[in-house]
Amino acid sequence: MTKRAGAWLGLASAGVALGVAHLVAAFVGGASSPIVAVGSASIDRTPEWLKSFAIRTFGDRDKLVLLLGIGAVVALLAMALGIASLRRPRAGLVGLAVLGAVGALAALTRPGATAADMLPAIAGAAAGAVTFT
């Protein structure tokens, strides 16, 4: 398998993981979607000066820019993990597990969150792992 194929495998696995996670979040609650949860957790931990800069720079599209940035980082990580898994197949599965854990923990930190809010990230990581294998 070539590096290009590894990158596509990583992207496909991440796409399936995020798609399934978002679908499950539709039933659990939209704030439990891993991308939304990570974005909200990031906003909570961002210094006030940086929040103000983002609002001045992007206006009412600041959250959209944040979510697009998170998506770009996930895509780059997925491609890197796909390429890394060419030599070490477990790298992709471990990467999916770590990203799933980040999404689950981010969802769990939201106000009023319950254990059910972790389900989208867990289901997404599982679906991504099935796609990867």
Secondary structure, DSSP 8 states (H G I E B T S, - for coil): --HHHHHHHHHHHHHHHHHHHHHHHHHH-GGGSHHHHHHHHHHHHS-HHHHHHHHHHHGGGHHHHHHHHHHHHHHHHHHHHHHHTTT-THHHHHHHHHHHHHHHHHHHTSTT--GGGGHHHHHHHHHHHHHH-
